[in-house]
Amino acid sequence: MMAVNYYTKDGLEKLKAELNELKTKGRADMAKQIAEARDKGDLSENAEYDAAKEAQGLLELRISKLESVVGDARVIDESTIDTSKVSILSTVKIKNKKNNMEVTYQLVAEEEADLKNGKISVQSPIGKGLLGKKKGDKAMIKVPAGDIEFEILDITV
């Protein structure tokens, strides 16, 4: 059983739109590819047909995963977020104690993570390391490059 995931209203809408796109256009395109490959003759030696069937399997897997994610998703009311500690959908300003660089991240569900836009997953090493911390706390976080100490400067929504 999957855990409940919390999303912003926009994040959940994007997932639903992707799911709808895959179920309609994605499946129709896939059926067309398979039919075109099948028309090319002997299926036992038809790599194009095999590839199309494999792609169809991956498409169905993605649809199934998205259906599960959307089914388990809950929209969080941002006005109810407790800013006394870091939680999902918190926006956290942190300082790397080693180089004094300050960065701001919003902690989001894995499917909404987008580092370019400052959104990191609560499942990521930094996300996990910040959860539950309060303003002024220090967090020692193990990342692929080693351990980094961060100080929580601010928590907002």
C-alpha positions in Angstrom: 0.0 0.0 0.0 1.4 3.4 -0.9 1.5 6.3 1.5 -0.6 9.3 1.1 1.3 12.1 -0.8 0.5 15.7 -0.3 0.4 18.1 -3.3 -0.2 21.7 -4.0 -3.5 22.2 -6.0 -1.4 23.1 -9.1 0.9 20.0 -8.7 -2.1 17.6 -8.5 -3.8 19.3 -11.5 -0.5 18.7 -13.5 -0.5 15.0 -12.6 -4.2 14.6 -13.6 -3.5 16.4 -16.9 -0.5 14.1 -17.6 -2.6 11.0 -16.7 -5.4 12.1 -19.0 -3.0 12.9 -21.9 -1.4 9.4 -21.5 -4.8 7.6 -21.4 -6.1 9.4 -24.5 -3.5 10.6 -26.9 -0.7 8.4 -25.6 -2.7 5.2 -26.0 -4.0 6.2 -29.4 -0.5 7.0 -30.6 0.8 3.7 -29.3 -2.0 1.7 -31.0 -1.1 3.5 -34.3 2.6 2.6 -33.9 1.8 -1.1 -33.2 -0.6 -1.3 -36.2 2.1 0.3 -38.5 4.7 -2.1 -37.2 2.4 -5.1 -37.6 1.7 -4.1 -41.2 5.4 -4.5 -42.0 5.1 -8.3 -42.1 6.5 -11.2 -40.1 6.1 -10.4 -36.4 8.7 -13.0 -35.3 11.5 -11.0 -36.9 10.0 -7.5 -36.5 12.1 -5.4 -34.1 9.9 -2.4 -34.7 6.8 -4.3 -33.5 8.7 -5.6 -30.4 9.9 -2.1 -29.6 6.3 -0.7 -30.0 4.9 -3.5 -27.7 7.6 -2.8 -25.1 6.9 1.0 -25.3 3.2 0.1 -24.8 4.1 -1.8 -21.7 6.0 1.2 -20.3 3.2 3.5 -21.1 0.7 1.3 -19.3 3.1 1.1 -16.3 3.3 4.9 -16.2 -0.5 5.2 -16.4 -0.9 2.7 -13.6 1.6 4.5 -11.4 0.0 7.8 -12.0 -3.5 6.4 -11.3 -2.1 5.1 -8.0 -0.4 8.5 -7.2 -3.5 10.5 -8.0 -5.7 8.1 -6.1 -3.5 8.5 -3.0 -3.0 12.2 -3.4 -4.3 14.8 -1.0 -4.2 18.6 -1.6 -2.7 20.5 1.2 -4.3 23.8 2.3 -1.3 26.0 2.5 -2.9 28.2 5.1 -2.8 25.3 7.6 0.9 24.7 7.3 2.8 25.1 10.6 5.8 27.3 10.0 7.4 26.6 13.4 9.0 23.5 11.9 9.9 22.2 8.4 7.2 20.1 6.8 5.9 19.2 3.4 5.2 22.4 1.3 7.3 24.5 3.7 9.7 27.0 2.0 13.0 26.8 3.9 15.9 29.2 3.7 19.1 27.4 4.7 22.7 28.3 4.9 25.5 25.8 4.1 27.8 26.2 7.1 30.9 25.3 5.1 30.7 27.9 2.4 28.1 30.3 3.8 25.9 29.9 0.7 22.2 30.5 1.3 19.5 28.7 -0.7 15.8 28.5 -0.5 13.9 25.3 -1.2 10.2 24.3 -1.1 9.7 20.7 0.1 7.3 18.9 -2.1 6.1 15.4 -3.1 8.6 13.5 -5.3 6.5 13.9 -8.5 6.5 17.7 -8.0 10.3 18.1 -7.4 11.9 20.5 -9.7 15.4 21.7 -8.6 15.5 24.5 -11.2 12.5 26.0 -9.6 13.7 25.4 -6.0 11.4 22.5 -5.3 13.0 19.5 -3.7 11.4 16.2 -2.7 10.8 15.4 0.9 12.2 12.0 0.0 15.6 13.5 -1.1 18.5 13.4 1.4 18.3 17.2 2.0 14.5 17.1 2.3 14.6 14.2 4.8 17.3 16.0 6.8 15.3 19.2 7.1 11.9 17.7 8.0 10.9 18.5 11.6 13.7 21.1 12.1 13.0 24.5 13.5 14.4 28.0 12.7 17.9 28.2 14.1 18.4 24.5 14.1 21.4 22.9 12.5 21.1 19.8 10.3 23.9 17.5 9.3 22.9 15.9 6.0 24.6 13.1 4.2 24.7 13.8 0.5 26.6 11.9 -2.3 29.5 14.4 -1.9 29.7 13.7 1.9 28.2 15.3 5.0 27.0 19.0 4.8 25.9 21.0 7.8 23.0 23.4 7.2 21.5 26.0 9.4 17.8 26.7 9.1 17.4 30.5 8.6 13.7 30.8 7.9 10.6 28.7 7.4 7.6 30.1 5.4 4.8 28.9 3.2 
